[in-house]
């Protein structure tokens, strides 16, 4: 086993990508070829995976709403911002763990790849235990803090508790998928995500319509499909991607390596999560208005998330592209790829914002034609609030580029400030005063971290 490991240290990673051991499609180097073409080809599976996931979320809402009623839909949606806060921390942290792996892959450092893979597994397991324990204990206090209506709080609790208990499976999928993407493979995670999406829809129907498990059934279906997608990725790595296999001598814990991963992963996780704090404040105020408004807020949020899918795909693609090229010391490709991706994201942002401004109300109400008028207005406000997409998109891709090129031991002061700038700007976002009446005649019950009807994500972008 040790002799095999020593021979692997002298094995060029690009040779593995060419098919010596891992197979031609298992890994892919992004350090050679047209940057824009590589970024787009890497991004497309990510985009399709995000769309599949958001499409499922919309179908899930339709299944719950049609089979269980508006109150059940409100119960599922009343905790969406909390899920974004908690799961966003886990997802962002796993994405951060993948950056050093991608850098070592680009530098042809097989031993470095395996070292970071081992420490990523240890830290991800610790994160899963901590987050699952804390969130399960605080589940009900969180719902009460968010002023969840009394008529839906029991269903909301059962749904959210099961989601929290499934955090280890969420981390498993995002950790293994992040490792595959770090070595240039975005296709396999997409295939497994697509399979789990269709399975999720089937399990939703089965648990709700056949077993009559209500909102808890919807949560169980989600966690079961997430667990399977994570297991699929793990099995694929064990069979097809030997560059990610850990040898005996790699299984020694090193504080310096762990620190690199923590300092990389934690800020990314916080950036995902802190964005959700404004949404939580907004959702708390919305929950206090009753289940009708919660249903409208849920419908509009799902539409907004669907239109945000390309931004997430572009951000992940450019982070991986820059990580590999930074590790390979190809700074000319780093600058060119980042410039092309920012232009692409701004063009999409302008187009998406125009569509939502002109057709946001119609798009957000097609799913629930029987929704009362206040709920329709709530959905419309959320969807048209994405109109400042172009500024937010360019900012997101620039920050992803900073993450990809971030080498922690030599990290510059500018990189540190740029990484934390969104959180500083978020705290400066314009706040709507409590007690003010909005244009639909609804009196605000608490302070909202927003700028007019613009979501916090876009308000943050304006300050940068």
VMD Tcl script that draws the C-alpha trace (Angstrom):
set ca {
  {0.00 0.00 0.00}
  {2.82 2.40 0.87}
  {4.74 1.64 -2.29}
  {1.62 2.39 -4.30}
  {1.28 5.69 -2.48}
  {4.88 6.63 -3.11}
  {4.54 5.90 -6.80}
  {1.43 8.04 -6.93}
  {3.39 11.04 -5.62}
  {5.33 11.10 -8.87}
  {2.25 10.59 -11.02}
  {1.17 13.62 -12.96}
  {-2.44 14.60 -12.24}
  {-3.03 15.45 -15.87}
  {-2.00 11.92 -16.81}
  {-4.72 10.65 -14.54}
  {-7.11 13.03 -16.26}
  {-6.08 11.58 -19.59}
  {-7.20 8.18 -18.42}
  {-4.23 6.27 -16.94}
  {-6.17 5.22 -13.83}
  {-9.23 7.38 -13.29}
  {-10.75 7.21 -16.74}
  {-11.05 9.94 -19.34}
  {-14.24 11.45 -17.98}
  {-13.57 11.07 -14.22}
  {-11.40 14.17 -13.84}
  {-10.67 17.14 -16.08}
  {-7.95 19.76 -16.04}
  {-9.11 23.35 -16.62}
  {-5.59 24.68 -17.07}
  {-5.44 24.18 -20.86}
  {-7.82 25.28 -23.60}
  {-10.18 28.18 -24.22}
  {-11.14 29.62 -20.78}
  {-14.69 30.61 -21.75}
  {-15.39 27.27 -23.39}
  {-14.10 25.37 -20.36}
  {-16.08 27.52 -17.95}
  {-19.31 27.14 -19.92}
  {-18.90 23.37 -20.35}
  {-18.17 23.02 -16.63}
  {-21.04 25.35 -15.72}
  {-23.80 23.69 -17.75}
  {-24.13 20.54 -15.58}
  {-24.10 22.79 -12.50}
  {-26.84 24.95 -13.99}
  {-28.97 21.97 -14.97}
  {-28.51 20.51 -11.49}
  {-29.58 23.77 -9.85}
  {-32.60 24.03 -12.14}
  {-33.57 20.44 -11.38}
  {-33.36 21.18 -7.67}
  {-35.38 24.38 -7.91}
  {-37.91 22.73 -10.21}
  {-38.30 20.03 -7.61}
  {-38.82 22.66 -4.92}
  {-41.61 24.18 -7.00}
  {-43.17 20.76 -7.67}
  {-42.81 19.95 -3.98}
  {-44.70 23.13 -3.16}
  {-47.42 22.19 -5.64}
  {-47.74 18.68 -4.19}
  {-47.92 19.94 -0.61}
  {-50.25 22.80 -1.52}
  {-52.64 20.73 -3.60}
  {-52.74 17.63 -1.39}
  {-52.44 19.16 2.08}
  {-53.74 22.71 1.57}
  {-52.49 26.26 1.93}
  {-51.71 25.90 5.64}
  {-49.39 22.97 4.97}
  {-47.66 24.94 2.22}
  {-47.25 27.81 4.64}
  {-45.84 25.42 7.29}
  {-43.21 24.16 4.84}
  {-42.37 27.68 3.63}
  {-42.40 29.40 7.02}
  {-38.94 28.03 7.82}
  {-37.32 28.43 4.40}
  {-35.03 31.25 5.51}
  {-33.95 29.23 8.57}
  {-33.09 26.32 6.32}
  {-31.14 28.69 4.10}
  {-29.25 29.95 7.13}
  {-28.32 26.53 8.52}
  {-27.95 24.53 5.33}
  {-26.22 27.46 3.64}
  {-23.53 27.36 6.31}
  {-23.00 23.65 5.68}
  {-23.06 23.96 1.89}
  {-20.78 26.99 1.80}
  {-18.29 25.40 4.18}
  {-18.08 22.25 2.05}
  {-17.59 24.43 -1.04}
  {-14.73 26.17 0.75}
  {-13.12 22.85 1.63}
  {-13.00 22.00 -2.09}
  {-10.93 25.08 -3.03}
  {-7.55 23.83 -1.67}
  {-8.21 20.43 -3.27}
  {-8.73 22.13 -6.62}
  {-5.57 24.21 -6.19}
  {-3.45 21.13 -5.44}
  {-5.02 19.33 -8.41}
  {-4.08 22.22 -10.69}
  {-0.53 22.13 -9.30}
  {-0.22 18.37 -10.07}
  {0.26 17.67 -6.34}
  {-1.40 14.29 -5.80}
  {-0.21 13.98 -2.21}
  {-1.56 17.45 -1.42}
  {-4.93 16.51 -2.91}
  {-5.17 13.41 -0.71}
  {-4.08 15.34 2.38}
  {-6.83 17.92 1.94}
  {-9.40 15.21 1.12}
  {-8.67 13.45 4.42}
  {-8.92 16.61 6.49}
  {-12.09 17.66 4.65}
  {-13.72 14.38 5.67}
  {-12.73 14.84 9.33}
  {-13.91 18.46 9.50}
  {-17.14 17.71 7.60}
  {-17.98 14.92 10.05}
  {-17.39 17.25 12.98}
  {-19.53 19.94 11.35}
  {-22.35 17.44 10.80}
  {-22.39 16.34 14.45}
  {-22.31 19.88 15.82}
  {-24.91 21.37 13.47}
  {-27.33 18.45 13.79}
  {-27.21 18.51 17.59}
  {-27.56 22.27 17.98}
  {-30.33 22.74 15.41}
  {-32.38 19.79 16.66}
  {-32.35 21.21 20.19}
  {-33.17 24.77 19.08}
  {-35.75 23.90 16.42}
  {-38.89 24.95 18.29}
  {-37.35 28.11 19.87}
  {-36.30 29.22 16.37}
  {-39.83 28.85 15.02}
  {-41.26 30.80 17.94}
  {-38.64 33.50 17.51}
  {-39.75 33.85 13.89}
  {-43.37 34.39 14.95}
  {-44.63 31.30 13.14}
  {-48.46 31.34 13.19}
  {-50.01 29.06 15.80}
  {-52.14 27.19 13.23}
  {-49.07 25.94 11.33}
  {-46.31 25.74 13.95}
  {-46.76 22.02 14.69}
  {-46.43 21.05 11.03}
  {-43.56 23.49 10.61}
  {-41.77 21.92 13.58}
  {-42.11 18.34 12.33}
  {-40.89 19.37 8.86}
  {-37.95 21.46 10.07}
  {-36.81 18.94 12.69}
  {-36.54 16.17 10.10}
  {-34.63 18.48 7.76}
  {-32.20 19.29 10.57}
  {-31.76 15.61 11.47}
  {-30.80 15.03 7.83}
  {-27.93 17.56 7.91}
  {-25.29 14.76 7.80}
  {-26.68 13.61 4.45}
  {-26.70 17.17 3.13}
  {-23.05 17.53 4.13}
  {-22.19 14.13 2.62}
  {-23.54 15.11 -0.78}
  {-22.01 18.58 -0.82}
  {-18.64 17.32 0.40}
  {-18.36 14.53 -2.19}
  {-19.83 16.65 -4.99}
  {-17.41 19.45 -4.10}
  {-14.46 17.06 -4.33}
  {-15.58 15.85 -7.77}
  {-15.99 19.41 -9.01}
  {-12.58 20.32 -7.61}
  {-11.00 17.84 -10.01}
  {-13.06 19.15 -12.93}
  {-15.98 16.71 -12.88}
  {-19.31 18.51 -12.71}
  {-21.20 15.92 -14.75}
  {-21.36 13.07 -12.24}
  {-22.84 15.18 -9.39}
  {-25.46 16.49 -11.83}
  {-26.48 12.98 -12.89}
  {-26.83 11.83 -9.29}
  {-28.73 15.00 -8.38}
  {-31.12 14.50 -11.30}
  {-31.78 10.90 -10.23}
  {-32.43 11.97 -6.65}
  {-34.73 14.77 -7.83}
  {-37.05 12.38 -9.66}
  {-36.86 9.99 -6.72}
  {-37.74 12.87 -4.41}
  {-40.89 13.66 -6.36}
  {-41.95 9.99 -6.29}
  {-41.27 9.72 -2.55}
  {-43.18 12.96 -1.98}
  {-46.26 11.53 -3.66}
  {-45.87 8.21 -1.85}
  {-45.31 9.63 1.64}
  {-48.07 12.24 1.38}
  {-50.74 10.53 -0.74}
  {-50.24 6.89 0.27}
  {-48.74 6.93 3.75}
  {-50.51 10.18 4.78}
  {-47.47 11.47 6.67}
  {-48.26 15.11 5.87}
  {-45.49 17.69 6.07}
  {-43.22 15.20 7.81}
  {-43.53 12.97 4.75}
  {-42.30 15.76 2.49}
  {-39.25 16.22 4.73}
  {-38.53 12.49 4.84}
  {-38.67 12.31 1.04}
  {-36.21 15.20 0.77}
  {-33.72 13.70 3.22}
  {-33.94 10.20 1.71}
  {-33.19 11.47 -1.80}
  {-30.36 13.67 -0.47}
  {-28.81 10.66 1.27}
  {-28.93 8.59 -1.92}
  {-27.31 11.31 -4.01}
  {-24.49 11.56 -1.46}
  {-23.99 7.78 -1.48}
  {-23.94 7.76 -5.29}
  {-21.17 10.39 -5.30}
  {-19.20 8.46 -2.69}
  {-19.44 5.19 -4.62}
  {-18.43 6.97 -7.83}
  {-15.33 8.40 -6.15}
  {-14.34 5.00 -4.76}
  {-14.70 3.32 -8.15}
  {-13.71 5.96 -10.68}
  {-11.55 8.70 -9.10}
  {-8.38 7.26 -7.51}
  {-6.81 10.72 -7.26}
  {-9.23 11.28 -4.34}
  {-8.40 7.97 -2.61}
  {-6.65 8.21 0.75}
  {-3.66 5.99 1.60}
  {-2.58 4.95 5.06}
  {0.21 7.51 5.33}
  {-2.25 10.27 4.43}
  {-4.39 9.54 7.49}
  {-2.54 11.70 9.98}
  {-4.19 14.82 11.31}
  {-2.24 18.05 10.76}
  {-3.29 21.25 12.48}
  {-1.89 23.49 9.74}
  {-3.83 21.72 7.01}
  {-7.01 21.80 9.09}
  {-6.52 25.52 9.70}
  {-6.22 26.19 5.97}
  {-9.53 24.40 5.37}
  {-11.30 26.11 8.28}
  {-10.15 29.60 7.30}
  {-11.22 28.88 3.72}
  {-14.49 27.09 4.46}
  {-15.87 29.09 7.37}
  {-15.98 32.49 5.59}
  {-17.70 30.88 2.60}
  {-20.22 29.22 4.89}
  {-20.83 32.50 6.72}
  {-21.32 34.34 3.44}
  {-24.05 31.87 2.51}
  {-25.61 32.09 5.97}
  {-25.37 35.78 6.79}
  {-27.21 36.58 3.58}
  {-30.07 34.58 5.09}
  {-30.23 36.70 8.26}
  {-31.95 39.52 6.39}
  {-34.33 36.95 4.89}
  {-35.07 35.62 8.37}
  {-35.97 39.09 9.63}
  {-38.14 39.60 6.58}
  {-39.75 36.17 6.99}
  {-40.38 36.80 10.67}
  {-42.31 39.95 9.81}
  {-44.13 38.12 7.03}
  {-45.05 35.20 9.32}
  {-46.74 37.62 11.69}
  {-49.18 38.58 8.91}
  {-50.69 35.09 8.71}
  {-50.55 31.95 6.59}
  {-51.93 33.64 3.43}
  {-48.94 35.97 3.24}
  {-46.57 33.12 4.09}
  {-47.94 31.16 1.11}
  {-47.42 34.16 -1.19}
  {-43.93 34.74 0.16}
  {-43.10 31.05 -0.43}
  {-44.33 31.17 -4.05}
  {-42.36 34.30 -4.85}
  {-39.21 33.03 -3.14}
  {-39.21 29.82 -5.16}
  {-39.46 31.83 -8.39}
  {-36.61 34.08 -7.29}
  {-34.42 31.11 -6.44}
  {-35.07 29.61 -9.87}
  {-33.80 32.75 -11.60}
  {-30.74 32.81 -9.33}
  {-29.60 29.35 -10.46}
  {-27.28 30.61 -13.26}
  {-25.46 32.88 -10.79}
  {-24.71 29.97 -8.48}
  {-23.51 27.86 -11.42}
  {-21.26 30.63 -12.75}
  {-19.84 31.35 -9.30}
  {-18.96 27.69 -8.70}
  {-17.50 27.31 -12.19}
  {-15.25 30.36 -11.97}
  {-14.09 29.43 -8.46}
  {-13.02 25.97 -9.68}
  {-11.43 27.36 -12.87}
  {-9.41 29.95 -10.97}
  {-8.41 27.47 -8.24}
  {-6.89 25.04 -10.73}
  {-5.14 27.74 -12.74}
  {-3.90 29.49 -9.61}
  {-2.39 26.21 -8.45}
  {-0.78 25.83 -11.90}
  {0.50 29.46 -11.73}
  {-1.42 30.38 -14.90}
  {-2.34 33.91 -13.80}
  {-3.03 35.06 -17.37}
  {-5.81 32.49 -17.60}
  {-7.09 33.50 -14.15}
  {-7.60 37.12 -15.24}
  {-9.07 36.22 -18.63}
  {-11.53 33.65 -17.24}
  {-12.72 35.97 -14.49}
  {-13.23 38.86 -16.91}
  {-15.25 36.71 -19.33}
  {-17.42 35.24 -16.56}
  {-18.24 38.64 -15.05}
  {-19.37 39.91 -18.47}
  {-21.49 36.79 -19.01}
  {-23.11 37.08 -15.58}
  {-23.92 40.78 -15.99}
  {-25.58 40.13 -19.36}
  {-27.71 37.38 -17.87}
  {-28.52 39.53 -14.85}
  {-29.83 42.33 -17.06}
  {-31.97 39.89 -19.05}
  {-33.35 38.09 -15.97}
  {-34.11 41.35 -14.19}
  {-36.03 42.63 -17.22}
  {-38.12 39.45 -17.40}
  {-39.00 39.60 -13.71}
  {-39.87 43.29 -13.81}
  {-42.22 42.79 -16.77}
  {-43.66 39.34 -15.99}
  {-42.89 38.71 -12.32}
  {-46.49 38.96 -11.14}
  {-47.81 36.51 -13.73}
  {-44.97 34.05 -13.19}
  {-45.32 34.07 -9.42}
  {-49.07 33.42 -9.44}
  {-49.36 30.66 -12.04}
  {-48.73 28.01 -9.39}
  {-51.56 29.13 -7.07}
  {-54.40 30.67 -9.03}
  {-56.68 30.35 -6.02}
  {-54.26 32.33 -3.83}
  {-55.96 35.33 -2.15}
  {-54.99 38.81 -3.33}
  {-52.62 39.63 -0.42}
  {-50.68 36.44 -1.14}
  {-50.42 37.37 -4.81}
  {-48.97 40.78 -3.92}
  {-46.47 39.15 -1.56}
  {-45.31 36.74 -4.27}
  {-45.04 39.54 -6.82}
  {-42.93 41.72 -4.49}
  {-40.46 38.89 -3.89}
  {-40.10 38.04 -7.58}
  {-39.75 41.61 -8.86}
  {-37.32 42.34 -6.06}
  {-34.67 40.50 -8.11}
  {-34.54 43.33 -10.66}
  {-31.05 44.50 -9.66}
  {-29.50 41.27 -10.90}
  {-26.71 42.70 -13.02}
  {-24.85 44.40 -10.16}
  {-25.26 41.42 -7.83}
  {-24.10 38.96 -10.48}
  {-20.84 40.74 -11.19}
  {-20.11 41.05 -7.47}
  {-20.80 37.36 -6.85}
  {-18.47 36.21 -9.63}
  {-15.69 38.55 -8.47}
  {-15.91 37.18 -4.93}
  {-15.87 33.61 -6.28}
  {-12.73 34.50 -8.21}
  {-11.12 35.81 -5.01}
  {-11.93 32.55 -3.27}
  {-10.48 30.48 -6.09}
  {-7.21 32.44 -6.14}
  {-6.96 32.70 -2.38}
  {-3.77 31.04 -1.09}
  {-4.10 31.46 2.65}
  {-0.48 31.57 3.82}
  {0.25 34.42 1.40}
  {-3.22 35.97 1.49}
  {-3.09 39.70 0.93}
  {-4.87 42.34 2.99}
  {-6.94 43.28 -0.07}
  {-8.19 39.70 -0.41}
  {-9.18 39.54 3.24}
  {-11.08 42.83 3.02}
  {-12.75 41.84 -0.23}
  {-13.89 38.52 1.21}
  {-15.49 40.11 4.26}
  {-16.82 43.20 2.50}
  {-20.27 41.75 1.69}
  {-20.97 41.09 5.35}
  {-19.94 44.64 6.27}
  {-22.06 46.08 3.48}
  {-24.98 43.90 4.50}
  {-24.99 45.48 7.95}
  {-25.21 48.89 6.30}
  {-28.22 48.02 4.11}
  {-31.10 50.46 4.34}
  {-33.73 49.43 6.87}
  {-37.46 50.04 6.67}
  {-38.74 51.44 9.95}
  {-41.19 49.50 12.09}
  {-44.77 50.62 11.94}
  {-44.56 51.87 8.34}
  {-47.38 50.97 5.96}
  {-46.46 49.44 2.61}
  {-48.15 50.18 -0.73}
  {-50.67 47.38 -0.24}
  {-51.94 48.88 3.01}
  {-50.21 46.32 5.24}
  {-48.66 47.70 8.40}
  {-45.08 46.47 8.96}
  {-44.73 44.60 12.24}
  {-40.94 44.76 12.55}
  {-37.81 46.27 11.03}
  {-36.85 44.76 7.68}
  {-33.29 44.62 6.43}
  {-34.15 45.64 2.89}
  {-33.92 48.51 0.48}
  {-37.41 49.31 -0.70}
  {-38.71 46.13 -2.28}
  {-35.20 45.02 -3.21}
  {-33.96 41.85 -1.47}
  {-30.94 42.06 0.79}
  {-28.78 40.27 -1.76}
  {-29.17 43.18 -4.22}
  {-29.00 45.88 -1.58}
  {-25.67 44.47 -0.51}
  {-24.39 44.61 -4.08}
  {-25.16 48.33 -4.37}
  {-22.80 49.13 -1.49}
  {-19.84 47.42 -3.13}
}
mol new
graphics top color blue
foreach p $ca { graphics top sphere $p radius 0.5 }
foreach p [lrange $ca 0 end-1] q [lrange $ca 1 end] { graphics top cylinder $p $q radius 0.2 }
display resetview
